[in-house]
Amino acid sequence: MPALTEDQSAKILTQPVTMQTRPLGRTGLQLPILSFGASSLGAEFRSVKLDEALASVRVALECGLNFIDTSPFYGRGMSEVLLGIALKGVPRESYTLCTKLGRYDLSHFDFSAKRVAESVDVSLHRLGTDHLDIILCHDIEFVPMQQIVDETLPALRKIQQSGKVRFVGFSGYPMKIFKFILDQTNVDCVLSYNQYTLQNTRFADEIVPYLKAKGVGVMNAGPFSARLLTNAPLPAWLKEPESVKAAARAAAAHCASRGVDIAKLALQFSLANPDITTTVSGSANPNNIRNWAKWAAEPLDQQLLAEVQAIFAPVKNLGHKEGLLENN
């Protein structure tokens, strides 16, 4: 599929955008409450056709999901490359772009200062831009985290001064990582995933007040918790305890009995927290993205929410270990 024409680019800019926005910490950025995660462009979860991938980016922008999150890890570079193609011809000021560094394969991590500089330049090339709005150290729980404080973030701050990167931060799953880093140094923003959902609210309960007090921008990803909170078959690699999976199936069935897709309730719940700037969700299916944007504009069913939370109460906040044991 060819890159966007000038007419198509103009259409994106003139399309009425009704997506609510919130400020990201002290950065000055205003992000949509629902953002586009480009991991699916890297065929991380299924085989993806090129036209499908490029269309998903266009639809995301048309629907107001103009904050885009990717990583060199997603598709081992494929996500960034396809995103760069999809964004060709789209005015740079019309979207906000975040990528990551440090994780390059399932078990390949490199947070050295040398690789930081290389990774930023490679990502800029793939994405076809001269600057990144946000860059995050990716899944820092898989390495001894003191390196992030002593080497990685100082290297990123130097790159920030050069203008290639506007804001810096880190991402990961365990709650311990946030205070470990931020008790020692400062960042502009952070990204947590699968820890603010219908079943698990640890991020908001334990960490968000701490982040707000420091003026750190708060971002959430994974409102569906790796398909747990959808009607899709659960993937074999899902790490949640069996009791959590069983509760999720029961919650999905209950929603279905009320004529509601549990994914709708899950997404609306994550978006409703005013202390979380944005929730990132990814798909290479344009129809999914249109549905999400529609759901984001609709009211949350408080009665159904209470009923589903009651189903999850016995397994609330149960999760799994991720990365090095000492980082959990």
N, C-alpha and C positions, 0 to 999 in steps of 0.2 A: 504494500500500500504506500502511495507517495506521501511525502510530508504535507503538512497543512498548506493550503493556498492562502493568499492574502485575504480573500473573501471569507474563508473559513476562520482564519484568525480573527478577523473583524467581528464575525458572528459571535465568537466566544466572548469578546470584550463587550458587545452590546446586549448579550443575553441578560435578561433580568436575573439578578442574583439575590436571593432572599435568605441565604444561609446566615444565621446569627454568628457573630464574632465575639471574641473575648481577648483582652490583652494578655500577652505572654510575659509575665513577671515584669522586669524593668527594662526589657529590650526595646520597647516602643512598637513591637510588632503586634498587629491585630490578626489573629488566626480564626478561621472558621471552626465552629465547634465540632464539625465532622471533617476529617482530612483524608486524603487519598494515600493509602499505603501501596507502594509499587513492588512489594516482594513477589506478588503473583506474576509480574511481568518476567521474572526470572525463572518461570516454570518450577517454582519451589514445591508446588502442591499437585500440579497436574500438567500435562502437555498443553501448551498455549499456542494458538495460531497467531501469526504476525498481525493480521488485520484486526483480530480480537483485542490484542494487546494495545495497539495504537488507538483503536476506538475507545477503549476504556479510559485512556488519558483524556481524550477530547470530551467525553461525556462527563468525567469528573469535573473538568473546568467549567463546562456549561452548567453544571448543577451547583456550582459554588464551592466545590472542594478544591480550593486553589492553594492549599498547603499540601505539598507532595513530599513523602518520606521514602527514601530508598537506602541502599547500601551496596558496596562492592561484593558483599557476601551473597546477596540475593541473585541466584543464577550464576554465581562466580563472575560477575561483571555484566551478565546479560540484562539485568534490570536497568542498570545505569545506561547501557548502550541504547536499549529500546526507548527508554524515557527521553534520552537526548534526541532520538529521531522523532518521537511524537511531539516534542516541544519545539522542533525546528520551525521557525516562522512565527511562533507565539511570542508576543512582546514580553520581555523578561520581567517588566514591572507588574505584570498581571498575575504572577504566581510567586509563591514563597517556596524555596527549595531546601530540603534537608537531606544530607547523606551521612554516612558513618565511616569509621575506619577502625582498624585493629583486628577485625575478624574477617578472614578471607576464605575459609573452608570450615568443614565441620569441626576439625581439630587443629586448624592452623590459625594461630593468633600472633600478631606482632605489633606491639604498642611502642616500639622504639622511636626515638625522635627522628631518626633517618627515614623510617618507613612512614611516619606521619607526613613529612614533606612530600615524599613520593606519592602517597595515597591521595593527598589533596589534589596534586597536579593531574594524576590519572583520572580522578573523578571529574574534575573540571573539563578535561578533554572529552570524556565519554558523554557528559551531560551537555556539552556545547555551550558553556557559559564561562564568564570570567570571574564569577564569584559565587560562593555558596552562602545562603542566608544562615543556615545552621549546620554545624557538623558535630556529631556525637561519637564518643568512644563506645564501640559496639560490644555489648555483652561482657562487661568488665569482670564479671564474677568468675570467668574461666581462667584468670591469671592472678598472680599475687598483686593485689590492688595498690600497694604502695608505689609501684612503678607508674601508675596513672597519675598519682599526686606529684611524684618527684620528676618524672620525665615527659610523659605524654601531654598532660595539660600545659606545662610551660612551653613545650614545642608548639602547641596549638595557639597559645597566646601570641607567640612571635609571628605566626602566620596570620593571625587576626590583625596584627598591626600592619601587615603588608597590604591588607584590603582583600585578600582572596577569600576570607571567611569573615562573616559579620558576628556570629555568636557561636559559643562552644558549650558543650555539655557532655553527658554520658547517658547510657541506657543499660538496662538489665532487669533481671527478674527478682532476685532476693531483696528483701527490705533492708538488710544490713548494709548494702552497698552505698545507700544514699548518705547516711550519717558518717560512714567511714570516710568518704571523700570530703563531704562538706564540713565536717568538723576540722578539717585540715586546710582547705582551700576554697576558692569560690568558683562557681560556674554560672553561666547565664540561664541554663535550662536543663531539664532532665526528662527522660522518657521511661516510663514503667510499662510493662505489658502483662496482660492476663491477671492483673492484681487489683483491678477495679471493675467488677462484673456483678451480675445478679447473685453469683455464688460466693464471690471473694471480694471484700472491700478493704483489704489490709492497707492498700496504698493510701486511701483517703483517711482511714482510721489512725494509722501509725505515722505516716510520713508527710502528708500534704500540709498539715499545720506547721510543721518544722520548715518545710520549703517556703511557705508563704512568709514566715517570719524573717527569712533570709532574702526575700525578694527574688527567689529562683523561679523561673518559668516552669509550669507544671503541664506535662503532656502524658497522655494515656494511650495505649494501643491494645488491640485484641479484645474488643467488647464481646466477641463470641467465644473467647477462650479456646482457640484452636478447634472450632466447630462444636465444642461441648454444648454451647447454648444455641444450637440450630437443630433442624430436623435432618441434617445430613448424617450419613453413617459416620461413626466416630473413627478417626484414623488409628491405625495400629500403633503409631508412635506416641499417642496421647499419654502423658505421664501421670494424669490425675488418679487418685485412689479409686478403686472400684465403687466404693460407697458414694463418691461424688458423681461418677458416671451414672449410677442407678438413679440418684436424685435428679440428675439432669434429664434423663429419659422420662421420669415421672412428671417433671415440670413441663417438659415439652408436650406431653400427652394432655396435661391439664389445660395448657394454653390452646391446644388444638380443639379441645372440647368446648372452648369459648369462641372458637372461630378465629383465633389469633396465632400467628407464627411466633414462636418463642424468640426468634431472632429479632423481631420488631421490638418486643419488650426489652430484650437485652441491650439493643442499641440505644433505645430511648433512655433507659436507665443510666447508661454511661454518659450520655450527652447532657443529662439533667443537672449534674453536679456543677454549681457555679464556680467552684474553686479549681476545677480542672479546665484549662484553656481549650484543649482540643483532644478529641479521641480519633486515633488513626485506625482505619479499617481498609483492608486491601482486597481487590478482586480484579481479575482480567475479564470479567463478564459485565458488559455495559448495563445489562438489565438489573443486576444486583445493585449497581451504583445508583441508578435511577430510583430504585425502591428505597434505598437508604436515605437519599435526599428527601424523598416524599415522607418517609417515617419521621425524619428529623423535624419536619414542620408540623407534625401532628401531636396532639396532647398525649401524655403518658396516662395510661389507665391505672389509677392509684389502687383501685380495688383488686384488680388482677395482680398488680405488683405485690400487694400484701399477701395474697394467696400463694404466689410463687415463692416469696421469701420465707413463708412458713414451711413450704416443702424443703427448701434448702437449709432451714435452721439447724438440723442435726449435723450438717456437714459444712456449715458456714466457715469460710476462711481456711479450709483445708486445702493444701497445695502439695507441691513436691519440691525436692532439692534440685538446684541447678548450679552447674559450675563446680568450683572447688568447695569442699565441705566447710572449710574455715570461712568462706564468704557467705554462708547461709545462716 
